[in-house]
Every structure is written in structure tokens, then in C-alpha cells.
């Protein structure tokens, strides 16, 4: 589930692309924004489905070993603890997950070799061997194992990073967020009596509307806010101000002036954080200085 900071980031990225391309079609820009936000949920479904695919891959390995021409005793009597992991079984058995994955054409059928290599990597780890050596336990122990597997082997798996980078340009910046959603989903499943609930993308419809309105109003007020910022950017040639800084400040003014339900202090803090994340090293001080002057002036003129 995206919070407002994540939504501001996606709006910032979409505005940057919109102005860089000299686009004039706001509706098309909005569609691209929503497409980019929607891709986050696709990646989340991919990650959940990957856990189910690991289980399917293990079942295939066990079946293949049992049908060898000369199977060993280990092949004939395999340790099925991983295959019977209650947390993975819950994910693999989720009809909701399968329905969403089918609707969005999300699957790992073409990446069986990569999934197999990931499973092999996991099986070499000490935590895996410890888990397999334990006697059967409950959902808590099984989910703790899955969380450890995600942290130690799935997140750093380079082939998986390459897969996502090739799939979508939107996913490079969304990796950390998606995996936080993944971990939270598994923790909630344990609290909710071993029931998998797919997290929605938006907390409610107001967050979706916030994204669209922030994007649209930032564009519609672009010229006006550009002029306002220019007056306060003393000793700065506006043409030399980084485009990202200008967009961040224009978004901030849009939120401060057009979204009165959001406290001004919250908006200021959010956009200063964005300047630290996405612009130049000196941006924080510059953006903070300009916005402070403008907020003081807006308050004096009772605009906020």
C-alpha cells in the first residue's frame, strides 16, 4: 500500500518526464502517471508469485529425483519440510493471487532456469539447512524462514534485479518499497490466522485522487508558480536552476495552496526530503530557503 510520500515521488517522476518531453497532453500524462503507479502493484504480485514458484520448483526437483533410473535413498525418501512450508503453501494456494496474476499476465514460466538457480542458492545457506533439520513446527517458524529467505537470498539476487530492470523502467526505484509491502503482507498473514490478503495499491480512493490532482494542478499552475519562485530565488538565474528543483518547488506550492487539508509543515518537510533524494547536493538548502520565504509571505497575505 502506497503512502503519500511514495505518491509524491511518482508524481515528481511523471512531471519531470512530462516537462522533459515538452508534452502538452495532460490527460496522456495522467495516464502515464497511473500506469507507473500501477506497475508497483504488478511487481508486488510478481514477488508474491515468485515465492509460490519456488515451491513449485522444489516439487519438480523432488519428482525428478524420484524418477531417476537409479534413485538414491535420499531421492526416494526426500526431506519435504520446504515443500510443506505452511507460509509458502498459503501463498501458492491463494486463489486471489492466481486470479490477479492471470489477469495481468504475471507468471514465471519463461524464467524457470532463474528460479531454479535461486532455489539452489537458497539450499546452500546455513539457515536453510538448519530449518530442514528441525522437526515439524508451526506457521510462525515457517513464516520466519520465508522472511529470512527473502532478506538473505531473494533481495540480493542479481539475476532477479536484471529481470525486473528489463521488464519495466518503472521498477528501478520501486524495489525497496515493493519488498516492504511483501514482508508486511507475510507478517499480516500470521496475525490474521494464516490468511493471505493482497494489499491494495491505494489506501482509499482519496489517495488516487490526490495523485491525479497534484499532477494536474502542478502543470496548470506551472507558469504562475515559476514566476513566483523566480522572484524569491535571489541571485539565481532561473534558467540555471535545476529542472528537478523547480518541479519540486512548484509541486510544493501546489500542495500548500491547493490542498488546505494538508498541514503546511508536513508539505514543506516532504518536499525538502524529495530534494535530498532526487536533486543536487545543494538543493535542500536552496529549496528550503525559497519555500520558507514564500510560506511566510503566503501566511502574511492570508493565502494559507
C-alpha positions, 0 to 999 in steps of 0.5 A, a space after each residue: 500500500 502506497 503512502 503519500 510520500 511514495 505518491 509524491 515521488 511518482 508524481 515528481 517522476 511523471 512531471 519531470 518526464 512530462 516537462 522533459 518531453 515538452 508534452 502538452 497532453 495532460 490527460 496522456 500524462 495522467 495516464 502515464 502517471 497511473 500506469 507507473 503507479 500501477 506497475 508497483 502493484 504488478 511487481 508486488 504480485 510478481 514477488 508474491 508469485 515468485 515465492 509460490 514458484 519456488 515451491 513449485 520448483 522444489 516439487 519438480 526437483 523432488 519428482 525428478 529425483 524420484 524418477 531417476 533410473 537409479 534413485 538414491 535413498 535420499 531421492 526416494 525418501 526426500 526431506 519435504 519440510 520446504 515443500 510443506 512450508 505452511 507460509 509458502 503453501 498459503 501463498 501458492 494456494 491463494 486463489 486471489 493471487 492466481 486470479 490477479 496474476 492471470 489477469 495481468 499476465 504475471 507468471 514465471 514460466 519463461 524464467 524457470 532456469 532463474 528460479 531454479 538457480 535461486 532455489 539452489 542458492 537458497 539450499 546452500 545457506 546455513 539457515 536453510 539447512 538448519 530449518 530442514 533439520 528441525 522437526 515439524 513446527 508451526 506457521 510462525 517458524 515457517 513464516 520466519 524462514 520465508 522472511 529470512 529467505 527473502 532478506 538473505 537470498 531473494 533481495 540480493 539476487 542479481 539475476 532477479 534485479 536484471 529481470 525486473 530492470 528489463 521488464 519495466 523502467 518503472 521498477 528501478 526505484 520501486 524495489 525497496 518499497 515493493 519488498 516492504 509491502 511483501 514482508 508486511 503482507 507475510 507478517 499480516 498473514 500470521 496475525 490474521 490466522 494464516 490468511 493471505 490478503 493482497 494489499 491494495 495499491 491505494 489506501 482509499 480512493 482519496 489517495 488516487 485522487 490526490 495523485 491525479 490532482 497534484 499532477 494536474 494542478 502542478 502543470 496548470 499552475 506551472 507558469 504562475 508558480 515559476 514566476 513566483 519562485 523566480 522572484 524569491 530565488 535571489 541571485 539565481 538565474 532561473 534558467 540555471 536552476 535545476 529542472 528537478 528543483 523547480 518541479 519540486 518547488 512548484 509541486 510544493 506550492 501546489 500542495 500548500 495552496 491547493 490542498 488546505 487539508 494538508 498541514 503546511 509543515 508536513 508539505 514543506 518537510 516532504 518536499 525538502 526530503 524529495 530534494 535530498 533524494 532526487 536533486 543536487 547536493 545543494 538543493 535542500 538548502 536552496 529549496 528550503 530557503 525559497 519555500 520558507 520565504 514564500 510560506 511566510 509571505 503566503 501566511 502574511 497575505 492570508 493565502 494559507 
